[in-house]
Amino acid sequence: MESVSLKDGRRLAYAEYGDPRGKPVFLFHGIPGSRIFRPPLDDLTARKRVRLITVDRPGFGGSSFQPGRRIRDWPADVCALADALGLERFAVCSHSAGGPYALACAALIPQRLTAVGVISGLGPVDAPGALDGIILQNRLGFTLGRALPWPMFRLAMSFVFRRAKDHPGEFVHPDARNPANPDNAMLAMPGGLQVCLESTREAFRSGMRGHAWEGFLLVHPWGFSLGEIRMPVHIWHGVLDRDAPIGMARAVARALPDARTYFLEGEGHLLIFKYWEEILSALTT
């Protein structure tokens, strides 16, 4: 496990895949998730001449918990890691709950970025239609996060994430017997299920506090305005996504001054596996 030490004494863990001399692209994981999560296509990443850098957010995997952190604090951590790796400019992309963090980078450090991508990203939960069709577990978490104070929400989420920690297969592949779920095909591709299981297991290395705090952050104001993002943002989203419904992506796209949208019929939450080559091309050309 690679890591860097930050000015406040925290450790930030990361991993690298693809071409070490390629164009740098940071990928921000979902929840639960860790630096292990990425499309299981490392050879393709290398052929595209991409240096893929995945990072554990505070309290996930090998990264230290950061008391009181905000979503808007993340770009400073990204810059610290980029500086340690000798990178002046780089692209960022994200999956699922990593979406607000890529958007925070677009808002707060645009001068460092070459491109921004949001794949199956979470959006503001209070936007009209944002929760239409969402799975029950996520609806419950978002509802409790908006209604409960932090101590009570942390306690409630401990039960949810304990289940994911102890039974990662049930979390990663809950709809295995449903042939209509497009994510089943993604998990069936070589390495698909394995990378998701390993990412989920590693996510809880530092405990569950970071996951609960992140859930709390996602349903409260993010600390920046989408309207202040001036650079283009590429958004890939499946119309059949039930983890982060398409209504979230549409709300984000409406709020951004320059959104490049790819709303894909028949696709679900894990479309990043299927469209990885297209995503890398958009972020590096």
C-alpha positions as CSV (number, residue, x, y, z in Angstrom):
1,M,0.0,0.0,0.0
2,E,1.4,3.4,-1.1
3,S,0.7,6.5,1.0
4,V,1.8,10.0,1.6
5,S,1.9,12.0,4.8
6,L,-0.1,15.2,4.9
7,K,0.8,18.4,6.8
8,D,-1.7,17.7,9.5
9,G,-0.2,14.3,10.2
10,R,-2.8,12.2,8.4
11,R,-1.9,9.4,6.0
12,L,-3.4,9.4,2.5
13,A,-3.3,5.9,0.8
14,Y,-3.3,5.5,-3.0
15,A,-2.6,2.9,-5.7
16,E,-1.5,3.2,-9.3
17,Y,-2.5,1.2,-12.4
18,G,-1.9,1.5,-16.1
19,D,1.1,3.3,-17.7
20,P,3.4,4.9,-15.1
21,R,4.5,7.4,-17.7
22,G,1.0,8.0,-19.1
23,K,-1.4,10.9,-18.7
24,P,-2.4,11.2,-15.0
25,V,-6.0,10.5,-14.2
26,F,-7.3,10.4,-10.6
27,L,-10.3,8.1,-9.8
28,F,-12.4,8.6,-6.7
29,H,-14.3,5.6,-5.4
30,G,-17.8,5.2,-4.1
31,I,-19.1,4.1,-0.7
32,P,-18.2,1.6,0.6
33,G,-15.1,1.7,-1.5
34,S,-11.4,2.0,-1.6
35,R,-8.4,2.6,-3.9
36,I,-8.7,-0.9,-5.2
37,F,-11.9,0.0,-7.1
38,R,-11.4,0.6,-10.8
39,P,-12.5,-1.1,-14.0
40,P,-10.7,-4.5,-14.1
41,L,-9.1,-3.5,-17.4
42,D,-5.5,-2.6,-16.4
43,D,-4.1,-3.6,-19.8
44,L,-6.6,-1.3,-21.5
45,T,-5.7,1.5,-19.2
46,A,-2.0,1.0,-20.0
47,R,-2.7,0.8,-23.8
48,K,-4.6,4.2,-23.5
49,R,-1.3,5.6,-22.0
50,V,-3.1,6.5,-18.8
51,R,-1.5,6.6,-15.4
52,L,-4.5,5.8,-13.2
53,I,-4.2,7.0,-9.6
54,T,-6.9,5.8,-7.1
55,V,-7.1,7.3,-3.6
56,D,-8.7,6.3,-0.3
57,R,-10.7,9.2,1.1
58,P,-10.2,9.9,4.8
59,G,-11.5,7.1,7.0
60,F,-11.5,4.6,4.1
61,G,-9.0,1.8,3.4
62,G,-5.5,3.0,4.5
63,S,-6.3,6.7,4.8
64,S,-6.6,8.3,8.3
65,F,-9.9,9.6,9.5
66,Q,-10.2,13.4,9.3
67,P,-12.4,14.8,12.1
68,G,-14.9,17.4,10.9
69,R,-13.9,17.1,7.2
70,R,-16.0,18.6,4.5
71,I,-16.4,17.7,0.9
72,R,-14.7,20.9,-0.1
73,D,-11.6,19.9,1.8
74,W,-10.9,17.0,-0.6
75,P,-9.2,19.1,-3.4
76,A,-6.5,20.1,-0.9
77,D,-5.7,16.4,-0.3
78,V,-5.7,15.7,-4.0
79,C,-3.3,18.5,-4.6
80,A,-1.0,17.3,-1.8
81,L,-0.9,13.9,-3.4
82,A,-0.3,15.3,-6.9
83,D,2.5,17.4,-5.6
84,A,4.1,14.4,-3.9
85,L,3.9,12.5,-7.2
86,G,5.3,15.5,-9.2
87,L,2.2,16.2,-11.1
88,E,1.3,19.8,-12.0
89,R,-1.9,19.1,-13.9
90,F,-4.1,16.0,-14.1
91,A,-7.7,14.8,-14.8
92,V,-10.1,13.6,-12.2
93,C,-13.0,11.2,-12.5
94,S,-15.3,9.5,-10.0
95,H,-17.7,6.7,-9.5
96,S,-21.0,6.8,-7.4
97,A,-20.4,8.7,-4.1
98,G,-17.1,10.0,-5.5
99,G,-19.1,12.3,-7.8
100,P,-19.3,15.3,-5.4
101,Y,-15.6,15.1,-4.8
102,A,-14.8,15.3,-8.5
103,L,-17.2,18.3,-8.7
104,A,-15.5,19.9,-5.7
105,C,-12.2,19.7,-7.6
106,A,-13.8,21.3,-10.6
107,A,-15.1,24.1,-8.5
108,L,-12.0,24.7,-6.3
109,I,-8.9,23.7,-8.2
110,P,-9.7,24.1,-11.9
111,Q,-6.3,25.5,-12.6
112,R,-4.8,22.0,-11.8
113,L,-7.3,20.0,-13.9
114,T,-7.2,18.9,-17.5
115,A,-10.6,17.2,-17.5
116,V,-13.4,16.1,-15.1
117,G,-15.6,13.1,-15.4
118,V,-18.5,11.9,-13.2
119,I,-19.6,8.3,-13.7
120,S,-22.9,7.1,-12.1
121,G,-22.4,9.9,-9.6
122,L,-24.5,10.9,-6.6
123,G,-26.2,14.3,-6.9
124,P,-28.1,16.5,-4.5
125,V,-30.7,14.3,-2.8
126,D,-33.2,17.1,-2.4
127,A,-33.4,17.8,-6.2
128,P,-36.8,17.1,-7.8
129,G,-36.9,13.4,-8.8
130,A,-33.5,12.6,-7.3
131,L,-34.7,9.6,-5.3
132,D,-37.2,8.3,-7.9
133,G,-36.5,4.5,-8.3
134,I,-33.7,4.4,-5.8
135,I,-33.0,1.2,-3.9
136,L,-34.5,1.0,-0.4
137,Q,-31.2,1.0,1.5
138,N,-30.0,4.2,-0.1
139,R,-33.4,5.9,0.3
140,L,-33.3,5.0,4.0
141,G,-29.7,6.3,4.5
142,F,-30.4,9.6,2.7
143,T,-33.6,10.1,4.6
144,L,-32.0,9.4,8.0
145,G,-29.0,11.6,7.2
146,R,-31.3,14.6,6.6
147,A,-33.4,13.9,9.7
148,L,-31.0,12.8,12.4
149,P,-28.2,14.5,14.2
150,W,-24.7,13.1,13.7
151,P,-24.4,10.9,16.8
152,M,-27.7,9.1,16.0
153,F,-27.0,8.9,12.3
154,R,-23.6,7.3,13.1
155,L,-25.2,4.7,15.3
156,A,-27.8,3.9,12.6
157,M,-25.2,3.6,9.8
158,S,-23.1,1.3,11.9
159,F,-25.7,-1.4,11.4
160,V,-25.8,-0.8,7.7
161,F,-22.1,-0.8,7.2
162,R,-21.5,-3.7,9.6
163,R,-23.6,-5.8,7.2
164,A,-21.5,-4.7,4.2
165,K,-18.3,-5.4,6.1
166,D,-19.3,-8.9,7.2
167,H,-21.1,-9.9,4.0
168,P,-19.5,-8.0,1.1
169,G,-21.0,-10.4,-1.4
170,E,-24.5,-9.5,-0.5
171,F,-23.7,-5.8,-0.8
172,V,-21.8,-6.0,-4.1
173,H,-24.2,-8.5,-5.8
174,P,-27.6,-8.2,-4.1
175,D,-29.6,-8.8,-7.3
176,A,-27.6,-11.7,-8.7
177,R,-30.7,-13.7,-9.8
178,N,-32.4,-10.9,-11.7
179,P,-31.5,-11.2,-15.4
180,A,-33.0,-7.7,-16.0
181,N,-30.3,-6.0,-13.9
182,P,-27.6,-4.7,-16.3
183,D,-25.0,-4.7,-13.5
184,N,-25.0,-8.5,-13.4
185,A,-23.3,-8.5,-16.8
186,M,-20.6,-6.1,-15.5
187,L,-19.9,-8.2,-12.5
188,A,-19.7,-11.3,-14.7
189,M,-16.9,-9.8,-16.8
190,P,-13.4,-11.1,-15.9
191,G,-12.3,-9.5,-12.6
192,G,-15.5,-7.6,-12.2
193,L,-16.9,-9.2,-9.1
194,Q,-13.4,-9.7,-7.6
195,V,-12.4,-6.1,-7.8
196,C,-15.7,-5.0,-6.2
197,L,-15.4,-7.5,-3.4
198,E,-11.8,-6.6,-2.7
199,S,-12.5,-2.9,-2.8
200,T,-15.4,-3.3,-0.3
201,R,-13.3,-5.5,2.1
202,E,-10.5,-3.0,2.0
203,A,-12.8,-0.1,2.6
204,F,-13.3,-1.0,6.2
205,R,-9.6,-1.4,7.1
206,S,-9.8,1.9,9.2
207,G,-13.2,1.1,10.7
208,M,-16.7,2.4,9.8
209,R,-16.6,5.9,11.2
210,G,-15.4,7.4,7.9
211,H,-18.3,5.8,6.0
212,A,-20.9,7.1,8.4
213,W,-19.4,10.6,8.2
214,E,-19.3,10.5,4.4
215,G,-23.0,9.5,4.3
216,F,-23.8,12.4,6.6
217,L,-21.8,14.8,4.3
218,L,-23.5,13.7,1.1
219,V,-27.0,14.7,2.3
220,H,-26.0,18.2,3.6
221,P,-24.7,21.2,1.7
222,W,-21.5,20.3,-0.1
223,G,-19.7,23.6,0.6
224,F,-19.5,24.9,-3.0
225,S,-21.9,25.8,-5.8
226,L,-22.3,23.7,-9.0
227,G,-23.0,27.0,-10.8
228,E,-19.4,28.2,-10.1
229,I,-17.9,25.4,-12.1
230,R,-16.7,26.9,-15.4
231,M,-14.8,24.0,-17.0
232,P,-16.6,21.2,-18.9
233,V,-17.8,18.3,-16.9
234,H,-18.4,14.9,-18.6
235,I,-21.3,13.0,-17.1
236,W,-21.9,9.3,-17.8
237,H,-25.0,7.8,-16.3
238,G,-27.2,4.8,-16.8
239,V,-30.9,5.3,-17.2
240,L,-31.6,2.1,-15.2
241,D,-29.3,3.0,-12.3
242,R,-31.1,2.4,-9.0
243,D,-28.1,3.1,-6.7
244,A,-27.8,6.7,-7.9
245,P,-30.9,7.3,-10.0
246,I,-30.8,9.2,-13.3
247,G,-32.7,12.1,-11.7
248,M,-29.5,12.9,-9.7
249,A,-27.4,13.2,-12.9
250,R,-30.1,15.3,-14.6
251,A,-30.1,17.7,-11.6
252,V,-26.3,18.0,-11.7
253,A,-26.3,18.6,-15.4
254,R,-29.0,21.3,-15.2
255,A,-26.9,23.1,-12.5
256,L,-23.6,23.1,-14.4
257,P,-22.8,25.8,-16.9
258,D,-21.0,23.3,-19.2
259,A,-22.2,19.7,-18.8
260,R,-21.3,17.1,-21.5
261,T,-23.9,14.3,-20.8
262,Y,-24.0,10.7,-21.9
263,F,-27.2,9.3,-20.5
264,L,-27.2,5.6,-21.5
265,E,-30.4,3.6,-22.1
266,G,-30.3,0.1,-20.6
267,E,-27.3,0.7,-18.4
268,G,-27.0,0.5,-14.6
269,H,-24.6,1.6,-11.9
270,L,-21.5,-0.2,-13.1
271,L,-21.4,1.1,-16.6
272,I,-17.9,2.4,-15.9
273,F,-16.6,-1.2,-16.7
274,K,-18.3,-1.3,-20.1
275,Y,-17.5,2.3,-21.2
276,W,-14.0,2.6,-19.6
277,E,-12.2,3.1,-23.0
278,E,-14.6,5.8,-24.0
279,I,-14.3,7.5,-20.7
280,L,-10.5,7.5,-20.8
281,S,-10.6,8.9,-24.3
282,A,-12.8,11.7,-23.3
283,L,-10.6,12.6,-20.3
284,T,-7.3,12.5,-22.1
285,T,-7.9,14.0,-25.5
